[in-house]
Amino acid sequence: MPSKMNIDKKEISNPRKWSHMAEKAYVLGAMQVVESS
């Protein structure tokens, strides 16, 4: 559990990484929708 808190703090201090993760999640979600249809 403490290790997860450390990761969260690091991620929060890196907004560029957040936007990259969001973009990746969006792309993966879009791919899943395409596959399921």
C-alpha positions in Angstrom: 0.0 0.0 0.0 2.7 2.6 0.8 4.4 1.9 -2.5 1.1 2.9 -4.3 1.0 6.2 -2.4 4.6 6.9 -3.6 3.6 6.2 -7.2 0.5 8.4 -6.9 2.6 11.3 -5.6 5.1 10.9 -8.4 2.3 10.8 -11.1 0.5 13.8 -9.6 3.7 15.9 -9.9 4.0 15.0 -13.6 1.0 16.4 -15.5 2.5 15.5 -18.9 2.5 11.8 -17.9 -1.2 12.2 -16.8 -2.2 13.5 -20.2 -0.2 10.7 -21.9 -1.9 8.1 -19.8 -5.3 9.6 -20.6 -4.5 9.6 -24.3 -3.4 5.9 -24.1 -6.6 5.0 -22.2 -8.7 6.8 -24.8 -7.0 5.0 -27.6 -7.3 1.6 -25.9 -11.0 2.2 -25.2 -11.6 3.2 -28.8 -9.9 0.1 -30.0 -12.0 -2.1 -27.7 -15.2 -0.4 -29.0 -14.1 -1.0 -32.6 -13.4 -4.7 -31.9 -16.7 -5.3 -30.0 -18.9 -3.8 -32.8 
